[in-house]
Structures are given as structure tokens and as C-alpha cells.
Amino acid sequence: MSQMTLLKIVTILIFCSSALATQANQAKSTTLGVEGTRFTINGKPTFLFGLSYYGALGASKQFITADLDDMQKLGINWIRVWATWAAFDNDVAAVDGKGNPREPYLSNLKWLISECDRRGIIVDVTISRGNGIVGEPRLQTTDTHRQAVQIIVSALKPYRNWYLDLANERNIKDKRFVSFDELQKSRDAAKHIDPARLITASHAGDISREEIKDYLENVRVDFISPHRPRDPDSPHQTEGKSKQYLVWVKELGKSIPLHYQEPFRRGFTEGWDPNSTDFVTDARAALNGGAAGWCLHNGDSRHSPDGKPRRSFDMRDSRLFDQLDGEEKSALQSLSKIFTPKNS
């Protein structure tokens, strides 16, 4: 065999190997979409069943991979991560106060998105201006907020398994407040970089019809994300509220998903610590009311001196699943039986 022939064979083998590797990588990629009032994953209508995972950018890769393994066993296909998280004197934000990149946390975010992409998990990437409780207020101007949006969207553009929450609970009238006009400018900046990226802006409390109109017609979000009230009556109201939201959306000539990305949680409301039944009741109500996604929200214990268990709010020393309590774990087991068949 001549040297030239051997070279051609080697070249062909390298090309074929590269092509197969590319196909394998493409097969592993995950794409989030919208079809009417439903989300889709790789084109298949799918209910987003997930967990709060706010401080992930400060957790070790070992903790994260172990948590993701446990999530997949339960059929969890969605997590919520903050790009501006800074709690318990631990700033793990991927952008600084002016919206510029901040390492190693932006790289940590890229790695997390990539790992979830490989596993078929959707990631909510949330921005917040903050109010001093989880770090110093940041992104306090239209320009700095828009800069943060541009940095994050540009950095994560190759991945299709995430969406952007422009501003957590943007309607609260403190340092977190982001006007509809500012949301619209940041949304347009994001869409200019990545026209297909799904975008929302979360709302504290129940949303009025007029506010839904603003979200849909002025900001032009791809879905709505209300954070319903946190009281004992809330789980029993969710189905009716969900149906009302979708009626209002339809009356405006739209058809978009309703996503409950941050319901009530344990350790938050004085006098009421929701139990497993409350979580399951709320999740079933969301599903029956036509919602497209629901989250088992979790966080610190406001009434303990050190905030422990801090759950997803601080995963430096312990991963999330090792901090969840018995009621939360029981709820996840029950919810897994409800949602996994829907996604199979």
C-alpha cells in the first residue's frame, strides 16, 4: 500500500470519526420550545417539573452532578438558577453590579448549562437587581441591567436548553423594581442577540388582567411566571387562578404557557410551614388548571439563627438533596409518580 493511499484512508477515518462525534453531540443536545400553552423539549410537549437551585454557581461540580443524578431518578427536568445570587456573604453572581462578566461564576454557569443540556434538563437563568437580602443591590440602571442581559445571552447562546427570567419579582417597589419599559428594552436586547431565546419576567403575587396585557403586548414575554401568594389557602386557589390567567391570555388573542417557577416553600411563612400534602395539592392544581410547569421551591429557614437548612440558597458545604427535609423529599416522591408518566 502506497503512502498516499494510506494517508487517504487515515483522512477518511478521521472525517468519519469527527462526523460520528458531531452526530453524537447533536443527539445529546436539548432544545426548549413552546407550542401553544405547553412547553416542548426536543419538540415533545412536556410539563416542566423542577426544583429551585439558586446558589448552584457556588456549589462544587461533585455536589451538582450528584444532585442532578437524584433529580433524574425522580423525573425532574427543570431547575431554576440565579445569575445574580449572593447570599450569606457568598457572592456567586455571574455578573457584577454593572453587568460585566464575573469569573469563575460565568464559566460555572456555562458548565452547568452544558451538563444539563447533556442530561435533557431545562435551566431557568434568573436575573435580579436585589434588595440587599441576597447581596448588595445591583444593576440599578437600565444600561447596567441591559448589559447583564447581553453578557448572559451572548455567553450561553450556543445552548438551547435554557430560558431567561429578565427580573425576579420585578413588580416589588424596592431596589428590585424593573419597569415594563426597562423590561422591554432588555428583552429587545436579548432577542437582538438570540431571536429564538425564550424570555419571561417573574411577578410577585397574582397578576392582574392589565398587568398580563403589559407583559404580553409591551414586554412581549414568551410566557408568564407569577409567584402566587404564600399562605395556607394558596394551594386550593391555584387551579382557579391558572384557568383565569389562561382565559385572560386568550382574550388578548395570545396562547402562551403559564409557569409556576417559584411557589411557596418551607421555612418562609411564619405560622405556616407547608407539608408534603400542600406541595402535592398545589402541583396537581397547577397541572389541572392548565399550567405548563411547577417547581418545588426551597430555600433557607428564616426563623433559625443561621438560616439552616439553607437548601438551594447555599450549597457550599452540602448539596441540595442532603439539605431537603422529610416533607420535601416525601413530596418529591409523590410528585414523581404524577409527573414522570406525563413526560415518558
C-alpha positions, 0 to 999 in steps of 0.5 A: 500500500502506497503512502498516499493511499494510506494517508487517504484512508487515515483522512477518511477515518478521521472525517468519519470519526469527527462526523460520528462525534458531531452526530453524537453531540447533536443527539445529546443536545436539548432544545426548549420550545413552546407550542401553544400553552405547553412547553416542548423539549426536543419538540415533545410537549412536556410539563416542566417539573423542577426544583429551585437551585439558586446558589448552584454557581457556588456549589462544587461540580461533585455536589451538582452532578450528584444532585442532578443524578437524584433529580433524574431518578425522580423525573425532574427536568427543570431547575431554576438558577440565579445569575445574580445570587449572593447570599450569606456573604457568598457572592456567586453572581455571574455578573457584577453590579454593572453587568460585566462578566464575573469569573469563575461564576460565568464559566460555572454557569456555562458548565452547568448549562452544558451538563444539563443540556447533556442530561435533557434538563431545562435551566431557568437563568434568573436575573435580579437587581436585589434588595440587599437580602441576597447581596448588595443591590445591583444593576440599578440602571437600565444600561447596567441591567441591559448589559447583564442581559447581553453578557448572559445571552451572548455567553450561553447562546450556543445552548438551547436548553435554557430560558431567561427570567429578565427580573425576579419579582420585578413588580416589588417597589424596592431596589428590585423594581424593573419597569415594563419599559426597562423590561422591554428594552432588555428583552429587545436586547436579548432577542437582538442577540438570540431571536429564538431565546425564550424570555419571561419576567417573574411577578410577585403575587397574582397578576392582574388582567392589565398587568398580563396585557403589559407583559404580553403586548409591551414586554412581549414575554414568551410566557408568564411566571407569577409567584402566587401568594404564600399562605395556607389557602394558596394551594386550593386557589391555584387551579382557579387562578391558572384557568383565569390567567389562561382565559385572560391570555386568550382574550388578548388573542395570545396562547402562551404557557403559564409557569409556576417557577417559584411557589411557596416553600418551607421555612418562609411563612411564619405560622405556616410551614407547608407539608408534603400534602400542600406541595402535592395539592398545589402541583396537581392544581397547577397541572389541572388548571392548565399550567405548563410547569411547577417547581418545588421551591426551597430555600433557607429557614428564616426563623433559625439563627443561621438560616439552616437548612439553607437548601438551594440558597447555599450549597457550599458545604452540602448539596441540595438533596442532603439539605431537603427535609422529610416533607420535601423529599416525601413530596418529591416522591409523590410528585414523581409518580404524577409527573414522570408518566406525563413526560415518558 
